[in-house]
Amino acid sequence: GSFKGDAGEQMRWDAMEDEYQGKKPLHLQLKRSMDHNKEVQKWAFREEDKLRRLEERLVSVSAKLDEVAAEEKRLTDLLDTFQTVTTELDSRSDALDSLVASIEDLTQDRWALEEKFRACE
């Protein structure tokens, strides 16, 4: 714009000059701007949709993590029970070994008594 005047006149002059130089007139620029806004709205909607799906996935993953934590606790409890049972079995096994040893001792004593009894006959 080579025109010198107040700012409003300068803008009008520039707009006319642009139109003559093949630039789009104002109503086409406005339509282009509205089309652009529609594209931006579509993009925003798609992004919101993606965000909503991500939030749903996050809720799902969070629920799965809760399930895993519950399963882990159940397994830990089972392991504790298993260790308790194992300890109990070990102590019963020791008691059984000692009982078997006592039976063997008694059997030896009985044989010895039978030998003495036969010797007395």
CORQUI-V782610 format. One line per field, one symbol per residue. phi: phi as a letter, one per 20 degrees, with the letter a starting at -180 (. if undefined). Layout:
# CORQUI-V782610
phi = ???
This chain:
# CORQUI-V782610
phi = .efdaffffgfffffffgffenfffgffffffffffgffffffffffffgfffffffffffffffffffffffffffffgfgfffffffgffffffgffffffffffgffffffgffffff
